[in-house]
Amino acid sequence: MAISIMNKRETGETESSAPGHLTALIRHFIDLRDGTHGRSVSRHDKETHFAHAVELLAPVARQALDEINTHLLLDTGKVVATGLQRGADGSLSASWDLAWPEQKKAGVAPVTLYAYYGIDFLHPHLRGATVRDWPLNVFTVHDAADQLPIMRAIATSDLHNLVFQSDYRIIPAVTRPLMPESRS
C-alpha cells in the first residue's frame, strides 16, 4: 500500500511494493503537504539534505552520461561536474554536463543533468537542459519494454507538474487516512 511508505520513514525502510520512483514521489507530495523535506523544516537542514543528495547522485549522473558518451558519442565527449554551488540569490545547485566536439561546433547546449534547490523552494528538483519530448521508435515487444524507465520518468514528471499546477491534494495517497493494515 502506497500510504504505508510514510509509516516506515523513520527507520529508512519500507515494506512497500511501490517502485522506487513512486516511493520518492509520494515522499515529495507529503513534504508539500507537511512543509518539510526529509522531515526537516529549516532551510539549513534542507540544504544539508540537498548536499548529501548531490553526493549520492554524482555516480548515477556520471553513469547515465557515460553511457551516452560510450554508445552514442563514441567516447568523444567529456563529463564535467560543477559540484555543489551557491547562487548569488542563495539557491543551491549542481550539474553534470556532457559536451562533445560536434555539439560545441553546432552551438547547442551540452546534455545536462541539473539538481537545484531554489531559494524560494520547499525542496529540490532535478531537470535536464532541454527535456520535453522523447523519441518514439518502438517496433517490437522488447522495444516497448525498453521504454519503461522513460515512461516512468515522463509519467512521474507529469504528475509532479500537475501537483505544481494544483497542489498535493490531488493525490489520494497523501490525503486519505491510513488504512488499518498500514499502521502496523
C-alpha positions in Angstrom: 0.0 0.0 0.0 1.4 3.4 -1.0 0.4 5.1 2.2 2.5 2.7 4.3 5.6 4.2 2.8 5.4 7.1 5.2 4.8 4.9 8.3 8.3 3.4 7.9 10.1 6.6 7.2 11.9 7.0 10.5 13.9 3.8 10.0 14.6 4.4 6.3 13.0 1.1 5.5 9.7 0.4 3.8 7.7 -2.7 3.2 6.0 -1.1 0.3 5.9 -2.9 -3.1 5.7 0.5 -4.8 8.5 1.1 -7.3 11.3 3.4 -6.1 10.4 6.3 -8.3 6.8 6.3 -6.9 8.1 6.0 -3.3 10.2 9.1 -3.9 7.2 10.9 -5.5 4.9 10.2 -2.5 7.6 11.4 -0.1 7.8 14.6 -2.3 4.0 15.1 -2.1 3.9 14.5 1.6 6.7 17.1 2.0 4.5 19.5 0.1 1.6 18.7 2.5 3.8 19.0 5.6 6.1 21.9 4.6 9.1 19.7 5.1 11.9 18.0 3.2 13.4 14.8 4.6 11.4 15.6 7.8 13.4 18.9 8.1 11.7 22.3 8.4 14.6 24.7 8.4 16.4 25.9 5.3 19.7 24.9 6.8 18.7 21.3 7.4 17.1 21.0 4.0 20.3 22.3 2.4 22.2 19.6 4.3 19.9 17.0 2.8 20.4 18.5 -0.7 24.2 18.5 -0.4 24.1 14.8 0.6 21.7 14.1 -2.3 24.2 15.7 -4.7 26.9 13.3 -3.4 24.6 10.3 -3.8 23.5 11.4 -7.3 27.0 12.1 -8.7 27.9 8.5 -9.6 24.4 7.9 -11.1 24.5 11.1 -13.2 28.0 10.1 -14.4 26.8 6.6 -15.3 23.9 8.0 -17.3 26.1 10.4 -19.2 29.0 8.0 -19.6 26.5 5.5 -21.3 25.6 8.2 -23.8 29.2 9.1 -24.4 30.3 5.5 -24.9 27.4 4.2 -27.1 26.3 7.3 -29.0 29.3 9.7 -28.9 31.9 7.0 -29.4 33.9 8.3 -26.4 34.4 11.8 -27.9 32.6 13.5 -25.0 33.6 14.7 -21.6 31.5 14.9 -18.5 32.0 18.0 -16.4 30.5 18.2 -12.9 30.1 21.5 -11.1 29.9 20.1 -7.6 27.6 21.9 -5.2 27.4 25.6 -5.9 25.6 28.5 -4.2 24.0 31.1 -6.5 24.0 34.9 -5.8 20.4 34.6 -4.6 21.3 31.9 -2.1 20.0 28.9 -4.1 22.0 25.7 -4.4 22.7 23.7 -7.5 24.9 21.0 -9.0 25.1 19.9 -12.6 26.7 17.3 -14.8 27.2 18.3 -18.4 28.2 16.0 -21.3 29.9 18.0 -24.0 31.5 16.8 -27.3 33.1 18.3 -30.4 30.1 18.1 -32.7 27.7 19.6 -30.1 30.1 22.5 -29.5 30.6 23.1 -33.2 26.8 23.2 -33.7 26.5 25.8 -30.9 23.9 23.9 -28.9 23.9 23.2 -25.1 25.5 20.0 -23.7 23.4 17.2 -22.4 22.7 18.3 -18.8 21.5 16.8 -15.6 20.7 19.6 -13.2 19.9 19.3 -9.5 18.7 22.6 -7.9 17.3 23.9 -4.7 15.8 27.4 -5.4 15.9 29.9 -2.7 12.1 30.1 -2.5 11.5 26.3 -3.0 10.2 24.0 -0.4 12.5 21.2 -1.7 15.0 20.5 -4.5 14.3 19.3 -8.1 16.0 17.6 -11.0 15.8 18.5 -14.6 17.6 18.5 -17.9 18.6 21.4 -20.1 16.0 20.8 -22.9 13.9 17.9 -21.9 10.4 17.9 -23.3 9.9 15.2 -26.0 11.3 11.7 -26.1 11.8 9.9 -29.4 9.4 7.0 -30.0 10.8 4.2 -32.1 9.0 1.0 -31.0 8.7 -1.9 -33.3 8.9 -5.0 -31.1 7.7 -6.1 -27.6 11.3 -5.8 -26.5 11.5 -2.2 -27.8 8.3 -1.4 -25.9 9.7 -3.0 -22.6 12.8 -0.9 -23.0 10.7 2.2 -22.8 9.6 1.5 -19.2 12.2 3.7 -17.4 11.4 6.5 -19.9 7.7 6.2 -19.5 8.1 6.1 -15.7 10.2 9.3 -15.9 7.6 11.0 -18.1 4.6 10.0 -16.0 6.3 10.8 -12.7 7.4 14.2 -14.0 3.9 14.9 -15.5 2.2 14.0 -12.2 4.7 16.3 -10.3 3.9 19.1 -12.7 0.1 18.6 -12.2 0.6 18.9 -8.4 2.6 22.1 -9.0 -0.3 23.4 -11.1 -2.8 22.5 -8.4 -1.4 21.1 -5.1 -0.7 17.8 -3.3 -4.4 17.3 -2.5 -5.0 15.8 -6.0 -3.0 12.7 -4.8 -5.2 10.4 -2.7 -2.3 8.6 -1.1 -1.3 11.9 0.6 -4.8 12.9 1.7 -6.7 9.8 2.6 -6.5 8.4 6.1 -4.1 5.5 6.7 -5.7 2.1 6.3 -5.6 -0.2 9.4 -3.2 -2.7 7.8 -0.7 0.1 7.1 -0.5 1.2 10.7 1.4 -1.9 11.9 
